[in-house]
Amino acid sequence: MFDASPLSPLEMSVPAADGLVLKGILRYPQAPLGARYPLAVLAHQYPATGDSFAPLVIDLLALGVATLAFDLRGHGSSIQSPDGPRVIDTPAGFTLEDFGTAFMSSARRLDFARIEDDILRVAAWGAAQNYVDPERIALVGASVGGSGVLLAAPSVTGLRAVVTFGAAGAPVFPDGPARIRASVERLRTVPFLLTSSEQDAFDGAANVRAWSDGLAHASPRIVPGSAHAMAIYYEVRDEVVPMLTRALGVERRRG
C-alpha cells in the first residue's frame, strides 16, 4: 500500500559555469515512506519551459520516479546572471524562418553550447538530494534539450536510460552531430529511445536515423506527421513509459 508522500517539491537553484542561475523543480512521487526513488532529469525544447513536460511528469510520478524538470538558460525562471537578466529571443512572426532567426540569435546570446554542461550540473544536484537513488538516473530531452542530454549522457554516473523527443539544434554545440553519435555508440549498456515525427521541420527524423543506425541499444521511433518535440508525446507514450519502467526498475501502480 502506498502512503501519501510527506516530501514537498524542492525548488532548485544551480549556478551554471558562467554564473547564470538555473531554476527547476524536483518532484517526489507517492511511495512507501523511506523509499529511494529513481530520478528523471528533463531538458525541454526552445522556446518553452520545464512545464512542457507535464504529461510525462504525471506518468513518471505514477511509476514512482522522481522528476527534475528545469528551465533551460534564458527560458522561464532561468534568466538571472551576474550581468542582469538574460532572456531568449522569441519569434517575431509565425513562419519557420522567423522561428529559426530567433533560435539562432538566442543560441548565440545565451550560449546554448553550455546546455550540455548545464544538464550535468542539474543532474548532479538532483542525485545529491534526499531519497533519490543516484544509481538510477534517466535523461530526457526535447529538441535542443534532446541534443543536450545525448551529449551529457556519458558523464552522468548511474545513468540507466536516455529518451529524446525530436532532438535537434545539434549544430549549436561544437562538433555536435558527430559527438552525439559518438556518445550513443559509447554507452552500449544504456538503452536509448530516440523519437521524432517523420516530417519534423528541424531534422528530427534524420537525426534519429543517423544517431541510432546499426546500434542495438538505440531504438528509433518515428511517427507520422510534423509535430515537434513534446508535441508527439501521446503518440510515443506506449513506448516511452514501458522503456523507462524497465530501465529504472519500477512498476506501474495499479488501482
N, C-alpha and C positions, 0 to 999 in steps of 0.2 A: 504494500500500500504506500502511495506517495503522499507525503505531507506537504503543506504549503511551505515553500522555502522562506526562511527568515532573512534571506540575503537580498538587500536592496541593490538596484543598479548602481554601478560606480561610474562617476564621470572621470574620463581620462584626460590628462594634460601631459603631453610628451613633447619636449623640445626636439626639433629636427636639428640636423648638423649646422644649418645656417641660422638657427635661433628662432625660426618660425614655430609657433606652438600648435601642435596637432591636437585636435579635440575629438573625443569619441565617447561611446557608452558601452560598458561591459554589462551584459545582462546574464543573470544566472537562471537556469531552469528550475522548475519544481522537481525535487528529487529527495531520496532519503536523507535525513539530516546527517551531516558529516561526510557526504559523498564528495568525490573529486570528479570534476567534470572535464571532458574534452573541450577544447576551445576552437572555435572557427573565427578567424580574422578576416574581415570583409572590407575590400577596397573597391570603391564604386567607380562609376563612369563619369566623364565630363558631360555636362556641367551640373551634376546632381549633388546629392549629399548621401551620407550613410543611411538616411531614412529610406532610400530607394531599395534597400534590401529587406524591407518589412515583410514581404511574403515568405522569403527564405528564413528570416529570423523566427517567424512563427513556427515554421516546420522544424527548425533546429532545436528550439526550446522544447518542443513536444517530444523530441528524441532524447532529451537530457543533455544537450550540448550547449555550453555557454557561448555567447556570441559577443564579438567585439567589432562593431561597425564604427568606422571613424570617417571624418570628413577629410578628403584629400586637401593638400596645400592650396590655399586660395579659395576653397569651397566652404560653404556653410559657416561653421564656427572656427575653422582653422585658417584664420586670416591675420592674427596678431603676430607681428615680427618686431625685432629691435628697431626697425625704421618706421614703425607705424603699420596700419592696416595694409594688407596686400590681397587684392581680390581679383579673381579671374575676370577676363572679358567674356561677355556672352554675345551670341549672335545679334547683329543689328537688323537682321531681316530673317526671312523664312526659307531661304534657299540653302542647298548643300554648300555652295560657295561661301555664303555668309557664315555658316557653321564652321567650315574649315579655316576661314580667316581668323575667327575668334579663337578657335582652338590653338592654332599655331602662335598667335600673339600671346595667349595665356601660357603656353608651354615655354616660350622664351622669357617672359617677365617673371613667371613663378618658378622657373627652373624645374619643369616636370621630370627631368633626368634624376632628380633627387627622390622621386617617389619610391624607387626600389629600396633605398636606404630608410626612407620613412616607414615602409612596411616592416622592415626588420626591427626598428625601434618600437613600433606599436606592438608587434608580436612578442618581443621580449618583455615589455611592460605587462601584457596580458598573462604571459606564462608565469610571472612572478606573483600574481595575485592569489589570495587565499582560496582554497578549494578548486583551483584549476590544476589539471594534470598536465604538466609540461611535456610529457611523453606522448600526448595525443593531441596534436595540433593540425588543423586544416587551414589552408589558404584558399580564399575565394575572391575572384576579381572579375570586374566587368569593364569592358573596353580598355581604356588606358590603365585602369586598375588591374585588369587581367594580365596585361603585359608586365605590369609591376610585380604581381605575385609570382609569375613564371620566372622572372629574373631573381627575385628574392629567395625562391624556394631552396636552393642548395645551401643557404646559410642558416636555415631555420632548424634548430635542433628539435627532435621529437616530431618532425613532420610526418603525417600519415596520409594526407590526401591533398590534391590540388584540383580545383574546379574553376573554369572560366566561362564567361558568357560574352561572346563577341569580342574576344581580346583583340585590341587594336592600338594604334598610336605607337607601335614599337620603334619607329624611327626617331622619336624624341629622346630615346636612350642611346648612348654611344654603342654602336655596333649591335643595336637592339635585336633585330631579327635573327642574326647568327647566334648571338649569346642566348637567346631564348631557346632555340633549337638545341644548343649545347647543354643548357640546364635540364631540359626534358630528357635528353639522352643520358645524362649523368645519373639521374635519380631512378634507376631501373627497378628499385624495390618499392617505390611510391606510386600508387595509382593516380593517373591524371584523367580527367574528363573535360575535354575541350569542346564547347558547344558554340553554335552560331546559326544564323539563318543563311539560306543559300544566297540570297541577294543582298546581304549586309553591305551597306554603302561604304564601309570602312575596311574592306578586305577581310572581314571576319572569317568567311568560309575558306578563303585561300590560306589564311593563317592556320586555321585548324588542320587543313590537309598538310601544309608544309611542316608543321611542328609535331605531327603525330605519325607521319608516314614511316612505315616499317618498324614502329615501336609497339611491342605487345602491351606494355604497361600504360600507353597513352591512347585512350578511347576517343575517337571523334564522334560527334553527334551534330549533324547538320539538318535543320528543319526547313520546310518551305517558307517562302515569304521574304520580307526585307526588314523585319523588326530587328532592332539593335540592342545588344547587351541584355539587361534585366527584363526588357520587354518580351523576351522569349521564355521567361521562367516557367510559366504554366505549360508550355509545350515540351519542356525537357525535365520537368519536375519528377516524372516517374523514373527517370534515370539518375537524377542528381540525388534524391533522398536515399534510395537503396545503396548507392555507391558510398555515400558518407556514413550510412548506418554500418556497413561492413567495415570500412576503413577505420572508423573511430571506435568500433567495438561497443556500439549501443544498440538498443532495440526500441522500435516504435511502441509507444504506450497504447494500451487498449482501454476502451471504456471512456 
